[in-house]
Amino acid sequence: MTLAAVGLLILVTVNSQLSKFFVKGKTAVRDSGYQGTPELWQKFLKCWESETLEQLTESSVATELEQLIVDRQRQSYEPALELEITEKEQELGITLPRSYRDFLLASNGWLQPRLDDEDGQVLPVKKVGYFSDLYPDEYKAIMGENLGRNANDGDFSEEQDPILFNKSDLRKSIAISDYVNNGVYLINLNQKSPENESSVWFFSSKHPGVYRFVSFAHMMQYAYIKTVHKPEDDIPYGHSYIQGTCAEILGYPHYQ
């Protein structure tokens, strides 16, 4: 399995924090700046849904998932119960990142057109699990690649070579999405801050390699911009992309 076949990869990384930084070994990862709540997530997702439905006219519906969104008139689901989240945390022996938890308390899953090059969904919390357990063949294929050298987990700039990533960050990763077009969203548990926020990696089959985000919220802001606003830039990290859009509801991430 080649790197191009690996596809979309999202990792969330968590470890100890010093001052306003996450720290992993000699790598300092900047605080995400996440200030969201489940209520703000509901507002953001409703805004996103509204724009998606505006675009999905009868003539533009091209896939089964898009038709499902039109039929349901929503991409979101009912909120997860706190008990469902804590039971999953106990099952996995972890504490889920704060922005992901807040998302689940707003919507227990999400229908995502063009998750990568194909449609998919963020899974309901009961279906998430360790990457190596849910998708063992794909996990083994990625771990077998001669990749992942000299990556800087603290570099969230576009200058970071996306082909570099630390395979050790996959060993405790949690799959939270469908595996579509050789891609999946993952939470990685190698780094964790006292406030329990996490960095996120986006691994795309279209542009092979890791795109790094400072939180699950930051990744979802990117997914919204990519699928609704469709900018020419491959990696719309800049605050200018967020300003004046639904993504602004969740605030501005600290990635520089």
MIRO-285374 format. One record per residue (C-alpha): chain; x, y, z. Coordinates in Angstrom, 3 decimals, padded with zeros to 6 digits. Layout:
BEGIN
   cadena         px         py         pz
        A          X          Y          Z
...
//
This chain:
BEGIN
   cadena         px         py         pz
        A    000.000    000.000    000.000
        A    001.604    003.259   -001.130
        A    001.465    006.583    000.692
        A   -001.007    007.895   -001.894
        A   -003.303    005.029   -000.958
        A   -003.126    005.752    002.739
        A   -005.539    008.684    002.341
        A   -007.013    011.122    004.773
        A   -005.601    010.759    008.226
        A   -006.583    012.680    011.226
        A   -004.716    012.371    014.415
        A   -005.265    014.046    017.683
        A   -002.113    014.275    019.901
        A   -002.091    014.783    023.682
        A    000.747    015.035    026.387
        A    001.986    017.249    029.263
        A    001.842    021.043    029.092
        A    004.264    023.729    030.208
        A    002.801    027.222    030.419
        A    000.909    027.793    027.137
        A    002.613    024.925    025.287
        A    002.020    021.213    024.848
        A    005.317    019.370    025.313
        A    006.435    016.089    023.845
        A    010.119    015.406    024.354
        A    011.890    018.375    022.787
        A    008.831    019.359    020.744
        A    006.718    022.251    022.041
        A    003.232    022.359    020.533
        A    001.345    025.628    020.908
        A   -001.851    025.798    022.956
        A   -004.832    025.385    020.619
        A   -006.708    028.421    021.919
        A   -009.967    026.461    021.896
        A   -012.723    028.321    023.779
        A   -015.793    026.499    022.471
        A   -018.798    024.933    024.194
        A   -021.449    022.393    023.111
        A   -023.812    025.341    022.551
        A   -021.325    027.041    020.210
        A   -020.832    023.740    018.390
        A   -024.591    023.493    017.820
        A   -024.605    027.019    016.420
        A   -021.616    026.296    014.156
        A   -023.019    023.001    012.867
        A   -026.461    024.498    012.201
        A   -024.831    027.326    010.246
        A   -022.775    024.775    008.268
        A   -025.879    022.665    007.556
        A   -027.767    025.690    006.293
        A   -025.045    026.531    003.776
        A   -024.734    022.888    002.687
        A   -028.480    022.629    002.048
        A   -028.441    025.866    000.074
        A   -025.841    024.329   -002.239
        A   -027.535    020.946   -002.543
        A   -030.253    021.874   -004.974
        A   -031.976    019.042   -006.797
        A   -029.685    019.550   -009.777
        A   -026.501    019.462   -007.703
        A   -027.170    016.334   -005.597
        A   -024.601    013.850   -006.893
        A   -024.139    011.188   -004.211
        A   -026.202    009.001   -001.897
        A   -024.916    010.851    001.148
        A   -025.845    014.228   -000.332
        A   -029.334    012.886   -001.041
        A   -029.522    011.634    002.543
        A   -028.669    015.122    003.806
        A   -031.394    016.621    001.610
        A   -033.923    014.036    002.791
        A   -033.001    014.546    006.469
        A   -032.524    018.308    006.050
        A   -029.499    018.051    008.313
        A   -025.956    016.686    008.578
        A   -026.013    016.473    012.361
        A   -027.464    013.945    014.800
        A   -029.003    014.185    018.228
        A   -026.438    015.010    020.938
        A   -024.606    012.176    022.663
        A   -025.407    011.560    026.296
        A   -022.667    012.290    028.810
        A   -023.041    008.678    029.944
        A   -022.330    007.410    026.411
        A   -019.133    009.446    026.282
        A   -017.881    008.406    029.715
        A   -018.643    004.738    028.988
        A   -016.554    004.935    025.803
        A   -013.749    006.663    027.710
        A   -013.812    003.894    030.313
        A   -013.833    001.219    027.605
        A   -010.792    002.754    025.890
        A   -009.067    003.804    029.109
        A   -008.725    007.426    027.988
        A   -010.182    010.903    028.335
        A   -011.385    012.276    025.006
        A   -010.128    015.731    023.939
        A   -012.271    018.623    025.057
        A   -013.254    020.017    021.647
        A   -014.214    016.534    020.431
        A   -016.261    015.940    023.589
        A   -018.044    019.262    023.096
        A   -018.787    018.274    019.496
        A   -020.334    014.972    020.614
        A   -022.485    016.808    023.159
        A   -023.794    018.881    020.242
        A   -024.058    016.122    017.604
        A   -023.313    012.421    018.034
        A   -021.771    012.066    014.575
        A   -021.747    014.105    011.370
        A   -022.501    013.440    007.691
        A   -019.521    014.784    005.746
        A   -019.638    015.218    001.948
        A   -016.121    014.837    000.532
        A   -014.603    013.591    003.775
        A   -011.621    013.050    001.492
        A   -012.317    012.512   -002.204
        A   -015.397    010.513   -001.189
        A   -018.223    011.044    001.286
        A   -018.155    009.692    004.829
        A   -019.139    010.493    008.372
        A   -017.762    011.231    011.794
        A   -018.890    008.179    013.752
        A   -021.249    008.155    016.730
        A   -019.259    007.738    019.915
        A   -020.339    004.126    020.483
        A   -018.636    003.107    017.215
        A   -015.234    004.720    017.763
        A   -012.256    002.610    018.776
        A   -008.536    002.099    018.422
        A   -007.390    002.457    014.816
        A   -005.536   -000.851    015.028
        A   -008.755   -002.611    016.117
        A   -011.304   -000.986    013.801
        A   -009.151   -000.957    010.659
        A   -006.360   -003.501    011.276
        A   -005.364   -004.006    007.637
        A   -005.055   -000.289    006.969
        A   -003.177    000.246    010.231
        A   -000.667   -002.494    009.389
        A   -000.186   -001.105    005.887
        A    000.584    002.391    007.173
        A    002.927    001.097    009.872
        A    004.731   -000.938    007.217
        A    005.502    002.082    005.051
        A    009.034    003.484    005.102
        A    007.744    006.851    006.254
        A    007.519    009.096    009.258
        A    011.072    010.319    009.752
        A    012.148    013.705    011.155
        A    008.638    015.040    011.734
        A    008.101    018.050    013.995
        A    004.780    017.596    015.783
        A    004.903    021.210    016.928
        A    005.068    022.706    013.436
        A    001.571    023.671    012.259
        A    002.764    025.854    009.388
        A    002.332    025.056    005.721
        A    006.132    024.787    005.516
        A    006.067    021.497    007.452
        A    006.634    018.729    004.903
        A    003.358    016.751    005.013
        A    005.071    013.540    003.971
        A    006.847    013.425    007.348
        A    005.000    012.041    010.364
        A    005.829    010.029    013.462
        A    004.449    006.515    013.148
        A    004.691    006.157    016.913
        A    001.733    008.563    017.054
        A   -000.447    005.929    015.378
        A   -000.012    003.190    017.960
        A   -002.559    004.598    020.412
        A   -004.683    006.423    017.867
        A   -008.483    006.336    018.056
        A   -010.526    006.060    014.840
        A   -013.509    008.410    014.905
        A   -014.705    008.266    011.291
        A   -015.480    005.971    008.406
        A   -012.447    004.751    006.481
        A   -013.199    006.185    003.035
        A   -010.995    006.482   -000.027
        A   -008.185    005.025    002.086
        A   -008.637    007.733    004.691
        A   -009.773    008.065    008.307
        A   -009.993    010.574    011.154
        A   -007.916    009.559    014.167
        A   -007.304    010.789    017.703
        A   -003.736    010.182    018.890
        A   -003.016    009.971    022.606
        A    000.730    010.658    022.678
        A    000.338    014.285    023.790
        A   -002.016    015.760    026.352
        A   -002.361    019.121    028.087
        A   -003.865    019.784    031.545
        A   -006.890    021.413    029.867
        A   -007.241    018.321    027.647
        A   -006.999    019.809    024.173
        A   -005.262    018.092    021.297
        A   -003.480    018.610    018.014
        A   -004.997    017.019    014.910
        A   -003.433    015.595    011.768
        A   -005.087    015.497    008.359
        A   -003.628    012.892    005.991
        A   -004.946    013.288    002.448
        A   -004.758    010.824   -000.423
        A   -005.066    013.708   -002.898
        A   -002.058    015.487   -001.426
        A   -000.237    012.657    000.387
        A    000.940    013.440    003.870
        A   -000.039    014.923    007.209
        A   -001.776    018.286    007.542
        A   -001.546    019.351    011.182
        A   -004.270    021.119    013.166
        A   -004.142    022.280    016.765
        A   -007.505    020.774    017.789
        A   -010.492    018.770    016.577
        A   -012.331    022.102    016.368
        A   -009.634    023.520    014.081
        A   -009.913    020.462    011.828
        A   -013.701    020.811    011.572
        A   -013.316    024.492    010.715
        A   -011.006    023.413    007.907
        A   -013.459    020.693    006.754
        A   -016.247    023.269    006.622
        A   -014.174    025.755    004.630
        A   -012.916    023.047    002.261
        A   -016.338    021.566    001.479
        A   -018.557    024.665    001.550
        A   -016.334    027.532    000.425
        A   -013.965    025.433   -001.714
        A   -010.932    027.766   -001.694
        A   -008.191    027.293   -004.253
        A   -005.602    026.820   -001.505
        A   -005.073    023.193   -000.514
        A   -004.553    024.028    003.168
        A   -006.686    026.993    004.322
        A   -005.042    027.476    007.714
        A   -005.154    031.259    007.745
        A   -007.490    033.250    009.965
        A   -008.630    035.151    006.870
        A   -010.443    032.000    005.730
        A   -012.365    031.806    009.020
        A   -013.325    035.466    009.320
        A   -016.917    036.190    008.354
        A   -017.888    032.511    007.976
        A   -019.684    029.936    010.119
        A   -016.239    028.789    011.304
        A   -015.775    032.065    013.172
        A   -018.359    030.869    015.717
        A   -015.734    028.539    017.237
        A   -013.118    031.295    017.411
        A   -009.595    031.505    016.047
        A   -007.088    028.687    016.642
        A   -003.548    029.355    017.880
        A   -001.405    027.660    015.274
        A    001.502    030.096    014.847
//
